[in-house]
Amino acid sequence: MLAVSPKFSRVRRLFVLIASYRKGEGDSGSRHAFEKAKEYGKKRLVMYRESDSNDLTFGLNKDYVLQGGKAVSLNEIKNN
């Protein structure tokens, strides 16, 4: 039997997007996973800083934040 730590269980309840392209700007399986998390009612967060605003790698993250989504830092994730 595999024991699951409480911290791991908490992480499974949310989906954190590290970096993802917008549709048509690059291949991104994480974009699909992010949409599935929404369908399943999972809490979604993105890692994003204003300094990433011109980096296409963070296009989906930027769009999510501009639509009112929550951006988090690595420290916030580690401390929760």
matplotlib code that plots the C-alpha trace (Angstrom):
import matplotlib.pyplot as plt

x = [0.0, 1.3, 1.1, 0.3, 1.4, -1.2, 0.9, 0.7, -3.0, -3.5, -1.4, -3.7, -6.7, -5.3, -3.6, -0.6, 0.4, 4.1, 4.3, 2.2, 1.8, -1.4, -3.2, -1.4, 1.8, 3.4, 2.7, 1.4, 0.0, -0.3, -2.9, -5.1, -4.5, -5.3, -8.7, -9.4, -8.7, -11.3, -13.8, -13.2, -13.7, -10.1, -8.6, -6.2, -3.2, -0.5, 3.1, 3.5, 5.5, 5.2, 8.7, 7.3, 4.9, 6.8, 7.8, 5.5, 6.1, 3.9, 1.1, -1.6, -0.5, -0.7, -4.2, -5.4, -4.1, -5.7, -9.0, -8.8, -7.0, -4.5, -0.8, 1.4, 5.1, 7.2, 7.5, 3.7, 3.4, 6.2, 4.7, 1.1]
y = [0.0, 3.4, 6.1, 9.6, 12.6, 15.2, 17.8, 15.7, 15.2, 19.0, 19.5, 17.1, 19.4, 22.2, 22.6, 25.0, 25.9, 26.7, 27.8, 27.3, 28.7, 30.1, 28.0, 28.5, 29.8, 26.5, 22.9, 22.6, 19.6, 21.6, 23.8, 20.8, 19.7, 23.2, 23.1, 19.6, 20.9, 23.6, 21.0, 18.9, 21.9, 21.9, 25.1, 26.5, 28.8, 30.0, 31.1, 34.5, 37.7, 40.9, 40.3, 37.3, 39.4, 39.3, 35.6, 33.5, 30.6, 32.3, 33.4, 31.2, 32.2, 35.9, 35.5, 33.7, 36.5, 39.2, 37.3, 37.5, 34.2, 34.0, 34.0, 32.5, 32.3, 29.2, 30.2, 30.4, 26.8, 25.5, 27.1, 25.7]
z = [0.0, -1.0, 1.7, 0.4, 2.4, 3.3, 1.4, -1.8, -1.4, -1.1, -4.3, -6.2, -5.5, -7.5, -10.8, -11.2, -14.7, -14.9, -18.5, -21.6, -25.1, -26.4, -29.0, -32.4, -30.8, -29.8, -28.9, -25.4, -23.7, -20.5, -22.2, -22.6, -19.0, -17.8, -19.6, -18.2, -14.7, -15.3, -16.5, -13.4, -11.1, -9.8, -8.5, -11.1, -10.5, -12.8, -12.2, -13.9, -13.5, -15.4, -16.6, -18.5, -20.5, -23.8, -23.5, -25.7, -23.4, -20.8, -23.2, -21.6, -18.1, -19.1, -20.5, -17.4, -15.1, -17.4, -17.1, -13.3, -12.5, -9.7, -10.2, -7.5, -6.8, -6.2, -2.5, -2.2, -3.5, -1.3, 1.8, 1.4]

ax = plt.figure().add_subplot(projection="3d")
ax.plot(x, y, z, "-o")
ax.set_aspect("equal")
plt.show()
